[in-house]
Amino acid sequence: MGLGEAQGVRWALIVSSLFGLIAFVLFWLARKTIREDMVS
C-alpha cells in the first residue's frame, strides 16, 4: 500500500484490536461462571 513508516502503526492497531476481540470472546464465554462466583 505504500504507507511507509505508518505500516507499523497499522499493524499495531490490527494486533491490539485482535487481542481486544479475543478478550471479549473469553469474557463472554466466562460470563456464567463469573456470575456464579460473585453470588457464592
N, C-alpha and C positions, 0 to 999 in steps of 0.2 A: 504493500500500500504506500510505501514511501513516507512513513511518518517520522523517520529518523529517530531522534532521541525520545520522542513521545511513545515509541513502541514499548519501552519498558513500563511506562505508566499504564499503557493499555493492558499489558499482561498482568500487572499488579492488580488492577481493578477486576479483571476477569477471575483471577485466582481468589481474591478476597470475596468476591460475590459467590463463588462456588463453595468456599468454606462457610459462608453465611447460610447458604441453601442447605448444606449438609447439616449444620447445627439446627436449623429449623426442622428438618425432617426427623432428626433424632429426638428433639424435644417433643415433637408431635407424636412420635411413637411412644414416648415415655409418659405421656400426659396422664394415663390411667394410674400407673404406679406412683407418680408424684402426688396425685390427689389422695390416694390411699395412704401414703406415708405421712402426709400432712394431717390427716384425720387421726391416725393412731399415735 
